[in-house]
Every structure is written in C-alpha cells, then in structure tokens.
C-alpha cells in the first residue's frame, strides 16, 4: 500500500497450518525412490510446524502498528480441521469489519505496483 492508502486497508487472513501443538506435523507424500515395477515409492515423515506468516509480519517493528491497530485480522485453523479452500473463503468473509469495499483473494495473487492508488 502507498502512504496515501495504508490507513484505509484492512487485511484478513485464514491460516490453515500445522501448528504442532496437538500432534506432530507431517510432510506430504514424498517420493523416495522407485519399486521394481518403476512406480514411485512414497513416505510421509515428521516435519516441523508450518511458519506463521501473520506472527512474523506482526512481529516486525515496521509492520507491528498495523496489527496493533486491528488492520490485520486472522483466523487460525489446524490443518487437521481444515475443510479446504471453499470453507477458508467463507471464514475469510467473516473477517470483514464493515469497511466500504471488500476484496477477497488467495495467497497466490501478486499485486501490481500502486494498485491501491487506482482503486481506493
């Protein structure tokens, strides 16, 4: 966001991660070789908890003020309780706080330079 709009933007995030609190996190299926028929052999291994991007962002002194002011809102869902992207989008809609405009995107979106000047 640009300086002109940074106080007008609110971000909601649905974090569907393995937090490693109630159970040991696992990798997805990993190919570890081929069997005699040439088919992939896979295994699932223990893994560390997923990074918490919201906590990292809010812990950064440059961005902490946005979290403290309520401009960053988050819902955390353990991956074992996650019901997929459609439910994640529903949860995200619940983070709307009555702002005039509402826009929903997933984590794969790349914003154009100065997008906010054009739309806000």
ABEGO torsion letter per residue (X at the ends): XBAAAAAABBBBBBBBBBAGAABBBBBBBBBAEBBAAGBBBBBBBBBBBBBBAAAAAAABAAAAAAAAAGABBBBBBBAAABAEAAAAAAAAAAABAGBABBBBBBAABBBBBGAAAAAX
